[in-house]
Amino acid sequence: MVTAALTSDGVWYLQTIHLVKTEEEGFTHESNWTTLTFQVTHAHGENTHTHMHEDEDGIPSWVYWAGSLLLVGLLFFWFNRKK
């Protein structure tokens, strides 16, 4: 457990590495990495809860999801076709 005094508003980035010994041949240690990014504001009120929505008029996220699924499906069938 970690406690940190965040002294200013803004976007914070926390990265950790957990290093453990391993019995796997050819290796001495295994490293497990994680990253947490979060935003802190000390102001309170109706106007203080904001999100960065500069691209609200752009392409909806469902288009990216559908396109990604279609691409993965096409690649799956392409690489699994019989020759």
LINRA-V333742 format. One record per run of one state. SS is the DSSP state (a for helix, b for strand, c for the rest). FROM is the first residue (numbers start at 1). LEN is the number of residues. If there is no record, write none. Layout:
BEGIN
ss: <SS & SS>
from: <FROM & FROM>
len: <LEN & LEN>
END
This chain:
BEGIN
ss: <c & b & c & b & c & a & c>
from: <1 & 10 & 22 & 29 & 41 & 61 & 80>
len: <9 & 12 & 7 & 12 & 20 & 19 & 4>
END
